[in-house]
């Protein structure tokens, strides 16, 4: 069976790539203009702009909702006021004005069979844990979904230490298990290009600055500074700021030559994008896009498990409560 899915906060389509074997994307949304260029070049579809400017009812019907959304703190001022007045409140009050609010509105209006949300590992501790607490409450108690969550490190599939939290939800309380990702994966050397232009080599001025910066912080007992990569292991996490100086992942070169940045194609490989993925923007924009993206192979494994659960999974029930649904969280 093929499923309709929507791709929210789509970036350059890393999550979409993982779900395309299982159906058709019927709606995508991304506000960044350069990311939209890359998305359109690869999927022949220009994403809708600001998700806040479209009503949930206008979104096409779909079975699967996908979203790699930014996390924001929730203001509880309105909730406190309503509590003091003895008035009821719901998720509209708790998440109003945040990007998660738009996801919640769409889930409520369209009732997809399942969803996948992706975020940084620190979502759990963001705003002293309040952000995550409200998100789980909305998804489980207010919207009635069975939610599973897990932090997964991509380094067993791509040569990069990249921990992200994934939330999988089912409208019907289906049993679900996250995939087991290997602890160790391919070496960084496996994604490097054979010939790289000299423009990716750090200038003497920048290399000198990075070395002095690291030395200064080392003397203070801090670990800040550049990361000279071990080609036989995995790299640090690729970030959206990589275009600034490349400091978190520097590739060592032959003796007497300064280290270099990764090329945009190597960044694509580091995130597990296919070789035919088109890079149509400037290097600066490409670094930002791949730094903000997902590790595609991880999402591919999750997608396979989600589809299996939807088609073959068992409904979770609480045997102690005569068939009452048990909303289980892992």
Backbone torsions as a table, in degrees:
resi	resn	phi	psi	omega
1	UNK	NA	139.5	177.4
2	UNK	-100.2	142.5	-175.4
3	UNK	-116.8	146.7	173.3
4	UNK	-86.2	136.1	177.3
5	UNK	-138.4	158.8	176.7
6	UNK	-120.4	150.5	-172.1
7	UNK	-121.5	95.8	-176.7
8	UNK	-97.5	148.2	-174.4
9	UNK	48.5	52.6	-163.0
10	UNK	-71.1	-22.5	-176.7
11	UNK	60.2	-124.0	178.2
12	UNK	-108.1	13.7	170.3
13	UNK	92.7	21.9	-179.6
14	UNK	-62.5	-41.6	178.6
15	UNK	-70.1	-38.7	179.1
16	UNK	-59.0	-42.1	-179.7
17	UNK	-53.3	-38.9	-176.6
18	UNK	-71.0	-25.7	-175.6
19	UNK	-101.5	-9.3	-178.3
20	UNK	-59.5	-32.6	177.5
21	UNK	-63.7	-15.4	-173.7
22	UNK	-107.2	2.1	179.9
23	UNK	167.0	-151.8	-173.7
24	UNK	-128.1	134.4	174.7
25	UNK	-79.6	123.9	-176.5
26	UNK	-107.2	-6.2	178.0
27	UNK	-165.5	138.7	175.4
28	UNK	-137.6	152.5	-178.2
29	UNK	-143.8	133.0	178.0
30	UNK	-160.3	131.9	-175.1
31	UNK	-90.1	-25.7	-176.5
32	UNK	-72.6	124.5	-174.8
33	UNK	-63.0	-42.8	-179.0
34	UNK	-68.6	-38.6	176.9
35	UNK	-63.4	-37.2	178.1
36	UNK	-63.3	-35.3	177.7
37	UNK	-62.9	-46.5	179.4
38	UNK	-64.5	-42.0	-180.0
39	UNK	-60.8	-47.6	-178.4
40	UNK	-65.0	-37.8	-180.0
41	UNK	-63.9	-30.8	-175.8
42	UNK	-97.7	-23.7	-176.3
43	UNK	-121.3	3.0	-179.6
44	UNK	54.0	37.7	-178.3
45	UNK	-151.3	126.4	178.4
46	UNK	-91.1	118.7	-177.9
47	UNK	-62.0	150.4	171.6
48	UNK	-62.4	155.8	-177.4
49	UNK	-79.7	-125.7	-175.5
50	UNK	-63.3	119.1	-178.0
51	UNK	-64.0	-22.2	-179.7
52	UNK	-71.8	-15.7	-176.1
53	UNK	-95.8	9.7	177.5
54	UNK	-128.0	139.8	179.7
55	UNK	-77.7	151.5	-179.6
56	UNK	-59.5	-33.8	-178.5
57	UNK	-66.6	-24.6	-179.6
58	UNK	-78.9	-16.3	179.2
59	UNK	-69.2	134.3	178.5
60	UNK	-59.4	151.0	175.4
61	UNK	-61.3	147.0	-177.4
62	UNK	-158.5	158.2	177.3
63	UNK	-95.4	-25.7	-175.0
64	UNK	-129.9	129.2	175.2
65	UNK	-109.3	130.6	180.0
66	UNK	-121.2	136.4	-179.7
67	UNK	-158.2	122.6	170.8
68	UNK	-104.0	80.7	-167.7
69	UNK	-93.5	149.4	173.4
70	UNK	-70.9	151.1	178.2
71	UNK	-97.4	142.1	178.6
72	UNK	-136.2	150.6	176.2
73	UNK	-71.6	148.8	178.7
74	UNK	-100.7	133.5	176.0
75	UNK	-84.2	125.6	-179.2
76	UNK	-102.6	12.7	-178.3
77	UNK	-60.6	-45.1	-179.5
78	UNK	-65.3	-35.3	179.4
79	UNK	-66.3	-44.9	179.8
80	UNK	-60.9	-41.0	-179.9
81	UNK	-63.5	-44.3	-180.0
82	UNK	-65.7	-37.8	177.8
83	UNK	-60.7	-41.9	-178.2
84	UNK	-66.2	-25.9	179.7
85	UNK	-92.7	-1.9	-180.0
86	UNK	74.1	22.8	-179.0
87	UNK	-97.3	148.8	177.3
88	UNK	-76.1	150.6	175.6
89	UNK	-141.3	162.2	-179.7
90	UNK	-139.0	-163.5	-174.5
91	UNK	-63.7	-24.4	178.5
92	UNK	-60.9	-36.2	179.2
93	UNK	-74.7	-44.4	-172.3
94	UNK	-72.9	-29.9	-175.1
95	UNK	-115.9	5.6	-178.5
96	UNK	-52.5	133.8	175.9
97	UNK	86.5	-4.4	178.7
98	UNK	-102.5	165.0	179.2
99	UNK	-71.6	-30.6	175.6
100	UNK	-62.9	-32.7	178.4
101	UNK	-54.8	-40.7	-178.9
102	UNK	-68.0	-36.1	175.1
103	UNK	-64.0	-45.8	-178.4
104	UNK	-61.4	-40.7	178.3
105	UNK	-60.4	-43.9	-178.5
106	UNK	-67.6	-42.4	177.6
107	UNK	-60.0	-44.0	-179.3
108	UNK	-64.0	-41.1	-176.4
109	UNK	-76.1	-36.3	-171.3
110	UNK	-105.8	-17.9	175.8
111	UNK	50.4	56.6	178.2
112	UNK	-62.6	154.9	179.6
113	UNK	-65.0	-32.6	179.0
114	UNK	-159.6	164.6	178.3
115	UNK	-142.3	160.0	172.0
116	UNK	-131.6	121.7	176.1
117	UNK	-115.4	138.5	-178.8
118	UNK	-126.5	142.3	-178.8
119	UNK	-157.6	175.5	178.1
120	UNK	-69.6	154.1	-178.9
121	UNK	-55.4	-36.3	-175.5
122	UNK	-73.5	3.2	176.0
123	UNK	-55.2	-35.9	-177.9
124	UNK	-64.1	-31.7	-177.7
125	UNK	-104.1	-1.8	-177.7
126	UNK	-60.1	136.6	179.9
127	UNK	52.7	45.7	177.8
128	UNK	58.7	31.4	177.5
129	UNK	86.7	-6.9	-176.7
130	UNK	-66.9	-41.2	-178.0
131	UNK	-57.0	-50.1	-177.2
132	UNK	-66.9	-38.9	179.3
133	UNK	-59.4	-44.7	-179.5
134	UNK	-68.5	-41.5	178.8
135	UNK	-58.1	-48.2	-179.5
136	UNK	-64.1	-39.2	179.8
137	UNK	-62.7	-43.8	-179.7
138	UNK	-62.8	-49.4	-175.2
139	UNK	-66.7	-41.4	-174.7
140	UNK	-88.4	-55.4	-172.0
141	UNK	-81.9	-40.2	-175.5
142	UNK	-88.2	-39.9	-179.5
143	UNK	-96.2	-12.5	172.4
144	UNK	76.7	27.2	-179.8
145	UNK	-96.9	147.4	170.3
146	UNK	-81.5	122.9	-172.1
147	UNK	-120.1	131.9	174.2
148	UNK	-118.3	141.0	179.3
149	UNK	-139.2	147.6	179.7
150	UNK	-159.1	142.5	171.5
151	UNK	-89.1	126.5	-177.9
152	UNK	-123.9	133.9	175.3
153	UNK	-96.2	128.9	-175.1
154	UNK	-80.0	-5.3	-170.0
155	UNK	-65.7	-12.2	175.3
156	UNK	-83.2	-7.6	-178.7
157	UNK	-120.7	-31.1	175.4
158	UNK	-131.2	154.9	-175.9
159	UNK	-80.9	61.0	-176.6
160	UNK	-150.9	132.3	173.7
161	UNK	-78.1	103.6	-174.7
162	UNK	-141.6	102.4	179.7
163	UNK	-99.2	127.8	178.1
164	UNK	-137.4	151.2	176.9
165	UNK	-97.3	137.3	179.3
166	UNK	-121.5	131.3	176.2
167	UNK	-114.8	122.0	178.9
168	UNK	-113.1	129.1	-178.8
169	UNK	-128.7	145.5	178.7
170	UNK	-125.1	136.1	177.1
171	UNK	-64.9	-46.5	169.9
172	UNK	-89.2	141.3	-173.2
173	UNK	-72.2	74.1	-177.4
174	UNK	-82.0	149.1	174.0
175	UNK	-73.9	141.5	-176.6
176	UNK	-150.7	142.3	173.9
177	UNK	-130.0	131.9	176.1
178	UNK	-67.9	152.8	179.3
179	UNK	-68.2	153.7	174.3
180	UNK	-90.3	109.0	-179.6
181	UNK	-88.9	133.3	179.1
182	UNK	-55.7	150.6	179.2
183	UNK	-74.8	-33.4	-179.1
184	UNK	-126.6	139.3	-176.8
185	UNK	-127.0	-152.6	-177.1
186	UNK	-68.8	152.2	178.5
187	UNK	-76.5	157.6	180.0
188	UNK	-58.2	-32.6	-179.2
189	UNK	-59.4	-23.8	-175.7
190	UNK	-71.3	-16.1	-177.7
191	UNK	-108.6	3.6	-176.7
192	UNK	-83.3	142.6	176.5
193	UNK	-76.4	149.9	-177.6
194	UNK	-71.2	-40.3	-178.8
195	UNK	-122.4	126.2	-177.2
196	UNK	-128.4	134.3	-179.8
197	UNK	-64.2	151.4	-178.6
198	UNK	-64.4	-20.9	-177.5
199	UNK	-63.5	-17.0	179.2
200	UNK	-85.9	-10.8	176.8
201	UNK	-76.4	136.2	-179.0
202	UNK	-66.8	141.4	175.7
203	UNK	-69.3	158.7	178.0
204	UNK	-58.0	-37.7	-178.5
205	UNK	-65.0	-48.0	-179.3
206	UNK	-67.6	-42.3	-179.3
207	UNK	-64.2	-40.1	177.1
208	UNK	-64.3	-40.9	178.4
209	UNK	-62.1	-45.8	-178.1
210	UNK	-64.6	-37.8	179.0
211	UNK	-67.7	-41.9	178.8
212	UNK	-66.5	-37.5	179.9
213	UNK	-63.4	-44.5	-179.5
214	UNK	-67.3	-40.0	179.8
215	UNK	-63.3	-42.8	-179.3
216	UNK	-60.6	-43.3	-178.8
217	UNK	-75.7	-30.5	177.8
218	UNK	-64.5	-37.2	179.1
219	UNK	-65.8	-25.0	178.7
220	UNK	-91.0	-0.7	-179.8
221	UNK	85.5	13.7	179.4
222	UNK	-98.1	155.1	-179.7
223	UNK	-100.2	16.8	-177.2
224	UNK	-70.7	149.0	175.2
225	UNK	141.0	-177.6	-176.2
226	UNK	-68.4	161.5	175.8
227	UNK	-121.0	109.0	176.7
228	UNK	-83.5	113.6	-168.6
229	UNK	-71.1	146.7	171.9
230	UNK	-92.3	112.3	-174.5
231	UNK	-67.4	-15.9	179.5
232	UNK	-94.4	2.6	-178.9
233	UNK	-129.5	-152.3	178.6
234	UNK	-107.0	163.7	-179.1
235	UNK	-92.1	175.7	167.5
236	UNK	-68.7	179.2	179.1
237	UNK	-74.2	128.2	174.7
238	UNK	-72.9	128.4	-178.3
239	UNK	-119.0	169.2	-179.4
240	UNK	-68.4	-17.2	-179.7
241	UNK	-88.2	5.7	-175.0
242	UNK	-56.9	-29.7	-177.7
243	UNK	-66.0	-19.5	-174.8
244	UNK	-69.4	-50.0	179.3
245	UNK	-148.9	-4.5	179.0
246	UNK	69.3	14.1	-167.1
247	UNK	-64.3	-28.0	-176.3
248	UNK	-75.4	-22.5	177.9
249	UNK	-139.7	97.4	177.4
250	UNK	-110.9	133.1	-177.2
251	UNK	-93.9	119.5	178.6
252	UNK	-67.4	146.9	179.1
253	UNK	-124.0	-176.0	-177.4
254	UNK	-59.1	156.3	-176.8
255	UNK	-55.4	135.3	-179.9
256	UNK	91.9	-3.3	179.8
257	UNK	-119.2	134.4	179.9
258	UNK	-61.9	153.7	175.5
259	UNK	-65.0	169.2	-177.2
260	UNK	-129.3	163.3	170.9
261	UNK	-76.5	162.4	165.1
262	UNK	-68.5	152.4	171.6
263	UNK	-83.1	161.7	176.1
264	UNK	-55.6	-37.8	179.0
265	UNK	-65.6	-39.0	177.7
266	UNK	-66.1	-34.7	175.7
267	UNK	-64.8	-39.3	177.1
268	UNK	-61.3	-43.6	178.5
269	UNK	-66.2	-37.8	-180.0
270	UNK	-61.5	-27.6	177.6
271	UNK	-96.1	2.3	176.1
272	UNK	80.4	19.4	176.8
273	UNK	-74.7	148.8	-179.9
274	UNK	-66.7	157.6	-177.5
275	UNK	-63.9	-26.4	-178.8
276	UNK	-88.2	7.6	177.4
277	UNK	-69.7	126.7	-173.0
278	UNK	-84.1	132.1	175.1
279	UNK	-109.8	106.3	-170.6
280	UNK	-114.6	5.2	-177.3
281	UNK	-113.2	176.6	179.2
282	UNK	-64.7	162.0	178.2
283	UNK	-58.1	-41.3	-179.6
284	UNK	-59.0	-47.3	179.4
285	UNK	-66.8	-38.7	-178.6
286	UNK	-65.1	-43.0	177.9
287	UNK	-58.8	-44.3	179.9
288	UNK	-62.7	-42.9	-177.0
289	UNK	-66.0	-46.3	-179.6
290	UNK	-71.2	-31.3	176.5
291	UNK	-66.8	-28.8	179.7
292	UNK	-89.8	-7.1	-171.7
293	UNK	-86.1	-176.7	178.5
294	UNK	-101.4	161.5	170.0
295	UNK	-81.3	104.8	-170.7
296	UNK	-56.0	-43.4	-178.6
297	UNK	-60.6	-31.3	177.5
298	UNK	-65.4	-45.8	-179.1
299	UNK	-66.8	-32.9	176.4
300	UNK	-61.1	-42.3	179.6
301	UNK	-67.7	-39.3	178.1
302	UNK	-66.3	-42.2	-180.0
303	UNK	-58.7	-43.6	179.2
304	UNK	-60.8	-42.3	179.2
305	UNK	-67.5	-38.3	179.0
306	UNK	-64.3	-45.7	180.0
307	UNK	-63.6	-40.9	178.3
308	UNK	-60.3	-45.7	-179.3
309	UNK	-63.1	-40.5	-179.3
310	UNK	-64.2	-38.4	-175.4
311	UNK	-92.2	-28.2	-174.6
312	UNK	-124.9	-10.0	-171.6
313	UNK	-68.2	163.9	-179.9
314	UNK	-105.1	143.5	177.1
315	UNK	-70.6	133.5	178.9
316	UNK	-83.0	126.9	177.7
317	UNK	-129.5	153.1	177.8
318	UNK	-94.3	107.5	-176.3
319	UNK	-64.7	-17.2	-178.3
320	UNK	-80.9	-16.8	-172.7
321	UNK	-119.8	34.7	174.2
322	UNK	49.0	53.6	174.4
323	UNK	88.9	-0.4	177.6
324	UNK	-61.7	137.6	-178.3
325	UNK	-66.4	134.4	176.9
326	UNK	-106.8	116.8	179.1
327	UNK	-87.2	99.8	-171.3
328	UNK	-91.9	144.6	177.6
329	UNK	-129.4	134.6	176.5
330	UNK	-105.3	NA	NA
